[in-house]
Amino acid sequence: MTSLSQTEAEKVVASVTIPPRPTIVMSLMEERAKAEPDLRKIAKLISTDVGISAAIIKTINSPFYGLKNKITSIEQSVNLLGMNNVAALVTSLALRNSTKAAGLDRFWDEAARTALVAAYLAQQLGSISKEDAHLYGLFRDCGIPILMQRFPDYKDTLKLANAAGDRAFTEAEDERHGTNHAVVGGLLANNWQLPAHIRDAIRMHHDLSVFDSGLSNEVLNLIAIAHMAEHIESGTSRISSDAEWGKLGAASLTHLMLGQDELAEFTRDAQEMLREADI
């Protein structure tokens, strides 16, 4: 396929419907921006959505938080999770509800597991906040379901991109559709007012030269940790292969100043956490 001009590419991107930020996310962000957020008000807001409430309860009772007693109250869950974790979870669940492409259950499950591992790695490494790592893990590939809704043959594109060898994953998308899920995901992150460093990490995570790009360590740490998390998740679930690790794995480890021994240790611990979490 002939490469599209910049004007043509912009027209394609403009034709992609980016889901608007849902009311529950807007209300939550408004409360979060206050000097003293009212967690009781936030709990009441969440309680109006059965699906989000159930997901919050499941999360707080996961092994990642290591609580001895099971939590059943939304208000108690919100107090224990904290404002940042609640915002990340509600925003990601709202995204899932906003994209209705069929056959995406496995995609969302993989994203949830990858995000959980990313948060664990961030907590262990101390290079970025676990809340940021979790939010980024949930939203990193959010452009995929949006493009799946827009292009009937997008699943074929994903197969080509996964088999792209040494080429960037996004090249196959650009050739077939004039845009890619990293660009679209960055647009959604901007529209939903996610933090700038998370938006930039979404936009750049498939760039093969990203670790030589001059981006801030805040952005690069997110990208590296998430590549590592995806590698660990794919090795655990064995549902899909992680072709990107062969392209960006070594650079991710180098950036995080980790070797194979550390990777093996983190992998064992994270896999045990995923098995206990049963996500």
FIPAKOL-655750 format. One line per 4 residues: their letters; for each residue y, x, z of N, C-alpha, C. Coordinates in nm, 3 decimals. Atoms other than C-alpha are relative to their C-alpha. Layout:
# FIPAKOL-655750
A = Y:X:Z:Y:X:Z:Y:X:Z  ... $
This chain:
# FIPAKOL-655750
MTSL = -0.120:0.084:0.000:0.000:0.000:0.000:0.124:0.087:0.000  -0.122:-0.076:0.007:0.347:0.127:-0.087:0.080:-0.019:0.129  -0.079:0.009:-0.122:0.567:0.208:0.210:0.118:-0.093:-0.020  -0.113:0.090:0.007:0.831:-0.053:0.287:0.129:0.075:0.025 $
SQTE = -0.131:-0.055:-0.030:1.199:0.030:0.280:0.041:-0.044:0.139  -0.047:0.037:-0.132:1.392:0.011:0.606:0.041:-0.148:0.004  -0.044:0.140:0.006:1.543:-0.322:0.499:-0.118:-0.096:0.000  0.119:0.084:0.008:1.203:-0.468:0.410:-0.073:-0.002:0.135 $
AEKV = 0.067:-0.009:-0.130:1.055:-0.344:0.738:0.072:-0.085:0.104  -0.077:0.081:-0.094:1.339:-0.507:0.932:-0.025:-0.148:-0.021  0.028:0.140:0.030:1.267:-0.836:0.755:-0.137:-0.040:0.057  0.133:0.030:-0.055:0.900:-0.816:0.857:0.009:-0.017:0.151 $
VASV = -0.014:0.008:-0.145:0.992:-0.747:1.220:0.071:-0.130:0.039  -0.075:0.123:-0.029:1.240:-1.037:1.209:-0.087:-0.124:-0.015  0.088:0.116:0.021:0.959:-1.267:1.092:-0.103:-0.016:0.111  0.095:0.006:-0.111:0.750:-1.189:1.400:0.065:-0.074:0.117 $
TIPP = -0.055:0.080:-0.110:0.803:-1.444:1.676:-0.028:0.068:0.134  0.012:-0.062:-0.131:0.870:-1.267:2.005:0.013:-0.110:0.105  -0.008:0.108:-0.100:0.790:-1.505:2.295:0.122:0.016:0.090  -0.115:-0.009:-0.092:1.103:-1.587:2.500:-0.047:0.019:0.143 $
RPTI = 0.034:-0.022:-0.141:1.108:-1.492:2.864:-0.014:-0.134:0.070  0.023:0.130:-0.063:0.954:-1.785:3.057:0.092:-0.024:0.120  -0.089:0.038:-0.109:1.152:-1.974:3.321:-0.042:0.063:0.132  0.046:-0.055:-0.128:0.932:-1.851:3.608:0.035:0.148:0.010 $
VMSL = -0.037:-0.143:0.000:0.998:-1.488:3.505:0.150:0.015:0.021  -0.145:-0.005:-0.017:1.373:-1.552:3.477:0.039:-0.024:0.145  -0.031:0.033:-0.139:1.384:-1.709:3.821:-0.041:0.113:0.093  0.049:-0.109:-0.083:1.178:-1.430:3.970:0.091:0.122:-0.010 $
MEER = -0.087:-0.115:0.020:1.398:-1.159:3.818:0.137:-0.020:0.064  -0.128:0.030:-0.064:1.712:-1.331:3.942:-0.009:0.021:0.151  0.019:-0.018:-0.145:1.574:-1.337:4.295:-0.021:0.147:0.033  0.028:-0.142:-0.022:1.451:-0.978:4.265:0.129:0.082:-0.002 $
AKAE = -0.124:-0.076:0.015:1.802:-0.861:4.166:0.093:-0.013:0.121  -0.086:0.019:-0.117:1.952:-0.987:4.491:-0.019:0.114:0.101  0.007:-0.108:-0.100:2.029:-0.741:4.771:-0.115:-0.024:0.098  0.108:0.035:-0.091:1.784:-0.927:4.995:-0.079:-0.118:-0.059 $
PDLR = 0.080:0.106:0.061:1.525:-1.121:4.790:-0.068:-0.086:0.106  0.064:0.093:-0.091:1.388:-1.430:4.962:-0.146:-0.017:-0.042  0.142:0.003:0.037:1.010:-1.381:4.955:-0.061:-0.139:0.018  0.052:0.136:-0.018:0.950:-1.733:5.084:0.033:-0.087:-0.121 $
KIAK = -0.041:0.073:0.120:1.142:-1.873:4.788:-0.087:0.040:-0.118  0.085:-0.050:0.108:0.939:-1.652:4.553:-0.141:-0.057:0.012  0.133:0.057:-0.023:0.612:-1.770:4.710:-0.005:-0.147:-0.041  -0.007:0.142:0.037:0.720:-2.132:4.664:0.003:-0.016:-0.151 $
LIST = -0.010:0.002:0.146:0.807:-2.061:4.299:-0.138:0.025:-0.062  0.132:-0.035:0.054:0.466:-1.902:4.234:-0.099:-0.113:0.024  0.094:0.106:-0.036:0.285:-2.186:4.408:0.003:-0.118:-0.096  -0.008:0.110:0.097:0.401:-2.425:4.134:-0.089:0.024:-0.122 $
DVGI = 0.087:-0.033:0.114:0.174:-2.246:3.884:-0.139:0.036:0.052  0.135:-0.018:-0.055:-0.196:-2.277:3.964:-0.064:0.129:-0.051  0.062:-0.119:0.058:-0.308:-2.001:3.725:0.056:0.129:0.058  -0.063:-0.119:-0.056:-0.058:-1.746:3.853:-0.034:0.014:0.148 $
SAAI = 0.037:-0.004:-0.143:-0.132:-1.839:4.215:-0.140:0.058:0.019  0.138:-0.049:-0.010:-0.504:-1.779:4.163:-0.008:0.149:-0.028  0.002:-0.142:0.036:-0.439:-1.443:3.999:0.061:0.086:0.111  -0.062:-0.073:-0.111:-0.211:-1.333:4.285:-0.099:0.014:0.116 $
IKTI = 0.099:-0.003:-0.109:-0.479:-1.424:4.542:-0.113:0.097:-0.034  0.108:-0.090:0.042:-0.747:-1.240:4.342:0.043:0.145:0.010  -0.050:-0.137:-0.003:-0.529:-0.930:4.317:0.010:0.054:0.141  -0.020:-0.049:-0.136:-0.441:-0.904:4.685:-0.135:0.022:0.070 $
NSPF = 0.132:-0.017:-0.061:-0.812:-0.937:4.773:-0.088:0.102:-0.071  0.077:-0.102:0.072:-0.920:-0.664:4.530:-0.014:0.126:0.085  0.022:-0.123:-0.078:-1.057:-0.332:4.668:0.118:0.096:-0.006  -0.114:-0.090:0.014:-0.741:-0.158:4.544:0.091:-0.005:0.123 $
YGLK = -0.088:0.015:-0.115:-0.552:-0.295:4.847:-0.073:0.021:0.133  0.078:-0.039:-0.116:-0.835:-0.235:5.092:0.021:-0.084:0.125  -0.022:0.085:-0.117:-0.768:-0.533:5.318:-0.134:-0.040:0.063  0.124:0.034:-0.070:-1.029:-0.612:5.582:-0.027:-0.150:-0.002 $
NKIT = 0.015:0.145:-0.006:-0.964:-0.986:5.593:0.048:-0.064:-0.130  -0.035:0.067:0.124:-0.953:-1.218:5.293:0.128:-0.081:0.016  -0.128:0.071:-0.001:-0.608:-1.359:5.211:-0.011:-0.126:-0.085  0.005:0.125:0.075:-0.576:-1.723:5.102:0.138:-0.062:-0.020 $
SIEQ = -0.135:0.055:0.006:-0.201:-1.785:5.141:0.085:0.073:-0.103  -0.090:-0.060:0.097:0.046:-1.727:4.856:0.114:0.073:0.072  -0.110:-0.064:-0.072:0.326:-1.650:5.103:-0.043:0.132:0.062  0.051:-0.124:-0.059:0.115:-1.392:5.283:-0.030:0.103:-0.108 $
SVNL = 0.027:-0.090:0.112:0.005:-1.245:4.949:0.127:0.066:-0.050  -0.128:-0.051:0.047:0.366:-1.208:4.836:0.056:0.102:0.099  -0.050:-0.092:-0.101:0.462:-1.041:5.164:-0.075:0.133:-0.004  0.082:-0.121:0.001:0.174:-0.794:5.138:0.016:0.079:-0.130 $
LGMN = -0.012:-0.067:0.130:0.210:-0.718:4.766:0.136:0.065:-0.018  -0.134:-0.052:0.019:0.584:-0.666:4.779:0.063:-0.050:-0.130  -0.076:0.056:0.110:0.853:-0.760:4.533:-0.040:0.058:-0.135  0.029:-0.064:0.129:0.768:-0.507:4.259:-0.136:-0.038:-0.054 $
NVAA = 0.134:0.038:0.044:0.397:-0.585:4.247:-0.005:-0.145:-0.044  -0.002:0.143:0.036:0.459:-0.959:4.242:0.069:-0.020:-0.134  -0.073:0.012:0.126:0.713:-0.923:3.962:-0.086:0.045:-0.117  0.086:-0.052:0.108:0.468:-0.716:3.754:-0.111:-0.099:-0.033 $
LVTS = 0.111:0.091:0.022:0.183:-0.961:3.802:0.045:-0.130:-0.066  -0.049:0.126:0.055:0.384:-1.275:3.732:0.045:0.019:-0.144  -0.048:-0.026:0.136:0.546:-1.119:3.425:-0.115:0.017:-0.097  0.113:-0.023:0.090:0.214:-1.007:3.279:-0.080:-0.129:-0.024 $
LALR = 0.072:0.127:0.016:0.048:-1.344:3.343:0.079:-0.096:-0.089  -0.083:0.083:0.086:0.342:-1.519:3.181:-0.013:0.044:-0.146  0.021:-0.051:0.136:0.295:-1.293:2.879:-0.132:-0.053:-0.057  0.131:0.048:0.045:-0.071:-1.387:2.857:0.006:-0.148:-0.038 $
NSTK = -0.013:0.143:0.029:0.021:-1.755:2.868:0.090:-0.027:-0.120  -0.095:0.019:0.110:0.290:-1.703:2.603:-0.059:0.034:-0.136  0.063:-0.041:0.125:0.056:-1.556:2.341:-0.134:-0.070:-0.011  0.114:0.089:0.007:-0.203:-1.806:2.229:-0.102:0.035:-0.109 $
AAGL = 0.098:-0.039:0.102:-0.398:-1.610:1.966:-0.141:-0.012:0.059  0.137:0.024:-0.048:-0.769:-1.697:1.993:-0.078:0.130:0.015  0.093:-0.112:-0.013:-1.039:-1.457:2.109:0.057:0.122:0.068  -0.066:-0.114:-0.062:-0.818:-1.240:2.331:-0.039:0.022:0.146 $
DRFW = 0.038:-0.016:-0.141:-0.995:-1.274:2.666:-0.039:0.144:0.031  0.043:-0.138:-0.023:-1.155:-0.931:2.631:0.120:0.095:0.001  -0.120:-0.082:0.006:-0.820:-0.778:2.536:0.075:-0.003:0.134  -0.074:0.013:-0.125:-0.649:-0.915:2.849:-0.079:0.060:0.116 $
DEAA = 0.082:-0.059:-0.106:-0.941:-0.812:3.071:0.009:0.153:-0.002  -0.011:-0.145:0.012:-0.927:-0.456:2.938:0.138:0.047:0.045  -0.135:-0.035:-0.041:-0.550:-0.448:2.989:0.013:-0.004:0.152  -0.007:0.012:-0.146:-0.591:-0.565:3.349:-0.071:0.116:0.068 $
RTAL = 0.074:-0.113:-0.059:-0.852:-0.298:3.425:0.075:0.132:-0.022  -0.075:-0.123:0.029:-0.649:-0.024:3.254:0.122:0.010:0.090  -0.120:0.000:-0.085:-0.338:-0.126:3.448:-0.036:0.034:0.145  0.043:-0.029:-0.136:-0.530:-0.114:3.775:-0.031:0.148:0.016 $
VAAY = 0.029:-0.144:-0.005:-0.658:0.237:3.698:0.128:0.082:-0.009  -0.127:-0.071:0.013:-0.310:0.347:3.592:0.074:0.001:0.134  -0.065:0.007:-0.131:-0.171:0.227:3.927:-0.068:0.094:0.099  0.075:-0.090:-0.088:-0.447:0.414:4.110:0.035:0.147:-0.028 $
LAQQ = -0.032:-0.138:0.037:-0.375:0.737:3.917:0.142:0.035:0.043  -0.139:-0.025:-0.040:-0.001:0.704:3.980:0.009:0.022:0.150  0.000:-0.013:-0.146:-0.067:0.661:4.350:-0.056:0.135:0.042  0.062:-0.127:-0.034:-0.290:0.969:4.358:0.086:0.120:-0.042 $
LGSI = -0.076:-0.112:0.054:-0.065:1.191:4.146:0.142:0.006:0.055  -0.133:0.002:-0.057:0.266:1.079:4.292:0.113:0.028:-0.097  -0.102:-0.035:0.099:0.452:1.139:3.966:0.086:-0.119:-0.041  -0.075:0.122:0.028:0.561:0.777:3.911:-0.047:-0.107:0.099 $
SKED = 0.039:0.105:-0.093:0.551:0.458:4.115:-0.122:-0.074:-0.053  0.120:0.073:0.042:0.222:0.271:4.111:0.038:-0.135:-0.060  -0.044:0.128:0.054:0.417:-0.050:4.042:0.040:0.015:-0.147  -0.038:-0.025:0.139:0.567:0.097:3.724:-0.123:0.024:-0.087 $
AHLY = 0.121:-0.031:0.076:0.229:0.229:3.613:-0.080:-0.128:-0.026  0.073:0.127:0.015:0.070:-0.112:3.670:0.067:-0.089:-0.104  -0.074:0.083:0.095:0.343:-0.298:3.481:-0.013:0.055:-0.141  0.013:-0.061:0.132:0.329:-0.051:3.194:-0.140:-0.020:-0.057 $
GLFR = 0.137:0.019:0.047:-0.050:-0.073:3.175:-0.025:-0.141:-0.051  0.015:0.139:0.041:-0.028:-0.450:3.146:0.071:-0.030:-0.132  -0.084:0.032:0.115:0.241:-0.446:2.877:-0.011:0.099:-0.114  -0.003:-0.108:0.099:0.163:-0.129:2.682:-0.039:-0.048:-0.140 $
DCGI = 0.047:0.048:0.130:-0.025:-0.308:2.401:0.033:-0.146:-0.024  -0.033:0.142:0.010:0.149:-0.645:2.430:0.036:-0.043:-0.142  -0.029:0.035:0.139:0.246:-0.627:2.063:-0.122:-0.045:-0.078  0.123:0.034:0.073:-0.118:-0.670:1.957:-0.021:-0.151:-0.010 $
PILM = 0.019:0.145:0.014:-0.157:-1.042:2.043:0.111:-0.068:-0.080  -0.111:0.058:0.077:0.186:-1.113:1.892:-0.025:0.018:-0.150  0.030:-0.026:0.141:0.088:-0.949:1.562:-0.125:-0.075:-0.046  0.120:0.075:0.034:-0.248:-1.122:1.573:0.035:-0.145:-0.035 $
QRFP = -0.047:0.134:0.032:-0.064:-1.454:1.574:0.070:-0.003:-0.136  -0.083:-0.003:0.121:0.158:-1.345:1.285:-0.082:0.029:-0.126  0.074:-0.043:0.118:-0.098:-1.184:1.050:-0.148:-0.037:0.013  0.140:0.043:-0.008:-0.438:-1.352:0.984:-0.101:0.114:-0.012 $
DYKD = 0.094:-0.111:0.021:-0.595:-1.019:0.881:0.025:0.116:0.096  -0.037:-0.110:-0.089:-0.464:-0.820:1.176:-0.121:0.063:0.070  0.121:-0.059:-0.060:-0.811:-0.775:1.329:-0.058:0.109:-0.091  0.045:-0.103:0.094:-0.907:-0.584:1.013:0.087:0.124:0.012 $
TLKL = -0.092:-0.113:-0.017:-0.600:-0.368:1.063:-0.036:0.081:0.123  0.039:-0.071:-0.122:-0.711:-0.284:1.416:-0.123:0.087:-0.022  0.120:-0.079:0.031:-1.049:-0.169:1.286:0.038:0.125:-0.078  -0.046:-0.115:0.078:-0.878:0.057:1.032:0.076:0.099:0.088 $
ANAA = -0.080:-0.087:-0.087:-0.638:0.191:1.294:-0.089:0.079:0.096  0.092:-0.068:-0.092:-0.923:0.271:1.535:-0.083:0.108:-0.069  0.078:-0.098:0.077:-1.099:0.464:1.258:0.090:0.097:-0.076  -0.101:-0.075:0.076:-0.785:0.647:1.152:-0.010:0.151:0.012 $
GDRA = 0.018:-0.145:-0.010:-0.911:0.994:1.247:0.116:0.068:0.068  -0.110:-0.076:-0.058:-0.623:1.232:1.303:0.137:-0.065:-0.023  -0.128:0.068:0.024:-0.355:0.986:1.191:0.038:-0.083:0.123  -0.045:0.087:-0.108:-0.143:0.792:1.437:-0.055:-0.140:-0.019 $
FTEA = 0.054:0.136:0.003:-0.289:0.452:1.524:0.093:-0.094:-0.075  -0.099:0.093:0.054:0.032:0.282:1.414:0.020:0.013:-0.151  -0.019:-0.018:0.145:0.023:0.421:1.058:-0.071:-0.109:-0.080  0.073:0.105:0.071:-0.243:0.171:0.947:0.073:-0.133:0.011 $
EDER = -0.077:0.123:-0.018:-0.036:-0.113:1.093:0.124:0.000:-0.091  -0.121:-0.009:0.083:0.280:0.008:0.919:-0.031:-0.019:-0.148  0.036:0.009:0.141:0.102:0.038:0.585:-0.034:-0.143:-0.042  0.046:0.135:0.035:-0.046:-0.312:0.597:0.102:-0.109:0.030 $
HGTN = -0.086:0.108:-0.046:0.226:-0.507:0.775:0.149:0.035:0.009  -0.141:-0.039:-0.006:0.549:-0.308:0.770:0.056:0.013:0.140  -0.039:-0.022:-0.139:0.559:-0.285:1.149:-0.127:0.028:0.079  0.118:-0.031:-0.080:0.327:-0.202:1.438:0.017:-0.054:0.142 $
HAVV = -0.005:0.065:-0.131:0.240:-0.319:1.786:0.086:0.075:0.101  -0.088:-0.075:-0.090:0.436:-0.039:1.955:0.146:-0.044:-0.017  -0.136:0.048:0.028:0.759:-0.150:1.785:0.018:-0.141:0.055  -0.009:0.140:-0.044:0.692:-0.518:1.853:-0.006:-0.009:0.152 $
GGLL = 0.007:-0.002:-0.145:0.593:-0.444:2.212:0.131:0.046:0.063  -0.130:-0.045:-0.048:0.918:-0.254:2.260:0.106:-0.109:-0.008  -0.094:0.111:0.014:1.112:-0.553:2.131:-0.021:-0.105:0.109  0.029:0.098:-0.104:0.935:-0.788:2.370:0.046:0.053:0.137 $
ANNW = -0.042:-0.059:-0.128:0.996:-0.549:2.662:0.152:-0.007:0.015  -0.146:0.009:-0.003:1.364:-0.546:2.570:0.044:-0.144:0.025  -0.036:0.141:-0.015:1.383:-0.926:2.538:-0.031:-0.053:0.141  0.038:0.044:-0.133:1.207:-0.971:2.871:0.067:0.084:0.110 $
QLPA = -0.078:-0.083:-0.091:1.438:-0.713:3.030:-0.085:0.084:0.094  0.077:-0.097:-0.078:1.168:-0.474:3.147:0.082:0.129:0.009  -0.076:-0.125:-0.015:1.300:-0.136:3.270:-0.004:0.084:-0.127  -0.014:-0.076:0.124:1.419:0.098:2.993:-0.110:0.103:-0.018 $
HIRD = 0.102:-0.104:0.015:1.164:0.372:3.069:-0.136:-0.060:-0.037  0.124:0.068:0.038:0.877:0.122:3.040:0.007:-0.044:-0.146  -0.020:0.038:0.141:1.019:-0.011:2.713:-0.019:0.120:-0.092  0.011:-0.119:0.084:1.047:0.343:2.573:-0.145:0.051:-0.006 $
AIRM = 0.139:-0.045:-0.003:0.693:0.429:2.682:-0.087:-0.090:-0.088  0.073:0.092:0.087:0.560:0.117:2.507:0.024:0.038:-0.147  -0.039:-0.027:0.138:0.747:0.208:2.188:-0.059:0.131:-0.053  0.036:-0.135:0.045:0.630:0.572:2.179:-0.144:0.041:0.031 $
HHDL = 0.126:-0.047:-0.055:0.278:0.572:2.322:-0.104:0.043:-0.103  0.094:-0.046:0.103:0.098:0.627:1.989:0.054:0.117:-0.082  -0.061:-0.112:0.074:0.332:0.902:1.864:-0.076:0.128:0.035  0.084:-0.117:-0.025:0.115:1.212:1.822:0.079:0.120:0.050 $
SVFD = -0.083:-0.112:-0.047:0.407:1.444:1.900:0.086:-0.041:0.119  -0.085:0.055:-0.105:0.538:1.241:2.193:0.029:0.099:0.112  -0.020:-0.092:-0.111:0.492:1.521:2.448:0.090:0.118:-0.037  -0.100:-0.098:0.045:0.722:1.742:2.239:0.127:-0.069:-0.047 $
SGLS = -0.107:0.083:0.054:0.974:1.465:2.179:0.132:0.011:0.076  -0.122:-0.007:-0.080:1.224:1.544:2.452:0.026:-0.122:0.085  -0.014:0.116:-0.086:1.170:1.210:2.626:-0.006:0.042:0.147  -0.003:-0.034:-0.143:1.219:1.204:3.002:-0.142:0.007:0.056 $
NEVL = 0.129:-0.008:-0.066:0.933:1.294:3.233:-0.045:-0.137:0.050  0.033:0.135:-0.048:0.950:0.938:3.366:-0.077:-0.076:-0.107  0.067:0.067:0.112:0.852:0.808:3.021:-0.132:0.068:-0.032  0.121:-0.075:0.037:0.601:1.083:2.944:-0.110:-0.014:0.104 $
NLIA = 0.100:0.019:-0.105:0.427:1.045:3.280:-0.071:-0.134:-0.016  0.060:0.131:0.023:0.372:0.676:3.209:-0.099:0.005:-0.116  0.085:-0.008:0.119:0.229:0.750:2.864:-0.127:0.077:0.031  0.116:-0.085:-0.029:-0.001:1.026:2.991:-0.097:-0.069:0.096 $
IAHM = 0.086:0.067:-0.098:-0.131:0.831:3.291:-0.073:-0.118:-0.063  0.066:0.115:0.063:-0.202:0.523:3.079:-0.107:0.042:-0.100  0.106:-0.049:0.088:-0.393:0.724:2.817:-0.123:0.039:0.082  0.108:-0.039:-0.089:-0.601:0.866:3.100:-0.070:-0.123:0.057 $
AEHI = 0.056:0.124:-0.055:-0.649:0.519:3.250:-0.084:-0.072:-0.104  0.074:0.067:0.107:-0.758:0.374:2.915:-0.133:0.072:-0.025  0.122:-0.080:0.021:-1.009:0.658:2.874:-0.103:-0.030:0.109  0.090:0.030:-0.111:-1.155:0.590:3.218:-0.054:-0.142:-0.011 $
ESGT = 0.044:0.140:0.013:-1.165:0.214:3.162:-0.102:-0.018:-0.110  0.093:0.018:0.112:-1.338:0.239:2.824:-0.135:0.063:0.031  0.126:-0.062:-0.040:-1.598:0.472:2.971:-0.076:-0.080:0.103  0.062:0.085:-0.102:-1.663:0.224:3.249:-0.055:-0.129:-0.059 $
SRIS = 0.040:0.129:0.056:-1.676:-0.103:3.058:-0.094:0.015:-0.118  0.080:-0.027:0.121:-1.833:0.050:2.745:0.012:-0.114:-0.102  -0.022:0.109:0.094:-1.690:-0.249:2.559:0.056:0.053:-0.131  -0.062:-0.058:0.120:-1.481:-0.042:2.318:0.014:0.149:0.017 $
SDAE = -0.018:-0.144:-0.005:-1.442:0.323:2.229:0.149:0.033:0.010  -0.139:-0.040:-0.016:-1.123:0.513:2.307:0.031:0.111:-0.098  -0.028:-0.100:0.103:-1.033:0.686:1.982:0.127:0.078:0.029  -0.128:-0.066:-0.027:-0.686:0.770:2.111:-0.014:0.120:0.092 $
WGKL = 0.017:-0.113:-0.092:-0.820:1.005:2.377:-0.024:0.129:-0.078  0.023:-0.118:0.083:-0.937:1.242:2.104:0.129:0.055:-0.060  -0.127:-0.042:0.058:-0.581:1.253:1.968:0.101:0.045:0.106  -0.106:-0.025:-0.098:-0.372:1.253:2.286:-0.052:0.034:0.140 $
GAAS = 0.056:-0.028:-0.132:-0.612:1.321:2.572:0.035:0.136:0.053  -0.027:-0.137:-0.045:-0.571:1.698:2.589:0.148:0.017:0.034  -0.144:-0.011:-0.026:-0.193:1.671:2.566:0.040:-0.076:0.126  -0.030:0.078:-0.121:-0.190:1.404:2.838:-0.038:0.078:0.125 $
LTHL = 0.044:-0.080:-0.115:-0.390:1.623:3.076:0.091:0.121:0.021  -0.090:-0.115:-0.010:-0.171:1.923:2.998:0.133:-0.041:0.061  -0.128:0.046:-0.054:0.143:1.724:3.068:-0.010:-0.028:0.150  0.019:0.033:-0.142:0.002:1.604:3.402:-0.051:0.119:0.081 $
MLGQ = 0.051:-0.123:-0.063:-0.122:1.959:3.477:-0.134:-0.023:0.069  0.134:0.028:-0.049:-0.479:1.843:3.520:-0.104:0.066:-0.090  0.110:-0.055:0.076:-0.808:2.000:3.413:-0.117:-0.097:-0.005  0.117:0.086:0.014:-1.150:1.860:3.335:-0.064:-0.035:0.135 $
DELA = 0.058:0.029:-0.132:-1.265:1.888:3.697:0.076:-0.114:0.069  -0.080:0.106:-0.060:-0.975:1.675:3.818:-0.024:-0.134:-0.071  0.027:0.121:0.078:-1.037:1.427:3.537:-0.133:-0.062:0.044  0.131:0.049:-0.041:-1.403:1.398:3.638:0.006:-0.065:0.138 $
EFTR = -0.011:0.053:-0.136:-1.311:1.340:4.002:0.075:-0.134:0.000  -0.076:0.126:0.009:-1.049:1.075:3.923:-0.084:-0.108:-0.067  0.083:0.096:0.072:-1.294:0.910:3.684:-0.103:-0.062:0.092  0.102:0.051:-0.093:-1.566:0.879:3.949:0.062:-0.100:0.098 $
DAQE = -0.063:0.087:-0.100:-1.327:0.729:4.205:0.052:-0.129:-0.062  -0.056:0.118:0.066:-1.157:0.493:3.959:-0.111:-0.094:-0.047  0.110:0.084:0.045:-1.487:0.370:3.818:-0.062:-0.075:0.117  0.051:0.067:-0.119:-1.609:0.291:4.169:0.093:-0.114:0.040 $
MLRE = -0.098:0.104:-0.032:-1.288:0.098:4.232:-0.014:-0.119:-0.095  0.014:0.108:0.098:-1.335:-0.103:3.911:-0.128:-0.081:0.025  0.125:0.072:-0.028:-1.695:-0.187:3.998:0.016:-0.092:0.120  -0.022:0.082:-0.120:-1.588:-0.314:4.340:0.095:-0.115:-0.028 $
ADI = -0.099:0.103:0.030:-1.296:-0.507:4.195:-0.060:-0.112:-0.084  0.069:0.100:0.085:-1.526:-0.684:3.946:0.100:-0.075:-0.089  -0.098:0.060:0.091:-1.241:-0.742:3.700:-0.051:0.009:-0.143 $
